[in-house]
Every structure is written in structure tokens, then in C-alpha cells.
Amino acid sequence: METITTMFAPLDFLNAVVYPSISKPIEEVWDNIVAYDVEKAKDRGLIGVYELAKGKSFNEEKYGN
């Protein structure tokens, strides 16, 4: 992910210094949430995977594309 320059020094500082240090843990937590749901569906076999892929809970709004 890239940071965006806003020409507002305090916000630019946060974007440049703080965001990179916290973005990796946030991404890891998000990936673990997705992986957990996928593993849970796999435990149920093909029906579980199909239901996950077609279900409301596993959609682009919740997980991204």
C-alpha cells in the first residue's frame, strides 16, 4: 500500500511514519480472518466451500476482491 501526500504536515507525518508500521499487523489479522472462514468451510467439504462462495458472508464487500 502506498501513502498519499496531503500537504498537511501532521497528516503526512502519520501517513509516512505511523501507517507503514501498523498496516502489516492489520493485513495479517485480516488474512487470518479470511483463512479461518475458508478452513471452516473446507471442513464441511465441497458443500461448505460452495456455500461459502455463494453466501452473503463471503462477498466482495466483506473481504475485498
N, C-alpha and C positions, 0 to 999 in steps of 0.2 A: 504494500500500500504506500502511496505517496502522500506527502503533506501538501497542503495548499497554503500559499502565501496570501495574507490578508492585508498587509501594510499596517496592521495594528500590532505594535511590538509585543505586548503581553500575550496575545493570542498566537502570534508567530512563534514566540518562545515556547509556549506549550506544545504547539504542533511539532516543532523541531526537536525538543528535548524530552518532553514527557510522553507524548503519544507513542513514539517508537518503543519506549521501554515497557509500556503497558499493553501494546497491541498484540504481542506474541502470546502472552498468557490468555488473553481474551479469545484469540483464534484457537488455542489449544482446548479451552473449555468448550467452545462451540463445536469443534470437531469431535470431541468426546461425546457430546450430547447426540450428535448425528450418528456416530458409531454405535452408541448404546441402543438407539432405536432400531438401527439396521440389524444388529446382533440379536436383539429380542425378536425381530420379525423372522430372521433366519432360523431361530429355534423352533418356529412353528411350521417350517418347511415352505414349499412353494406357495401355499395359500397365504401364509403370513407375509411373504415378500410381496405377493400380488396385492394384498390388502393394504400394505404399507405404501406401495407405489401409487395406488389409486385412491387412497384415503385422504380425508381432509387434513389430517395432522402432518402428513408428509407432502408439503406443497412448496411452491416457489416462494410464497410469502413468508413461510416459517424458516426454511432452510436456504433460501437463495437458489440460484440455478446451478 
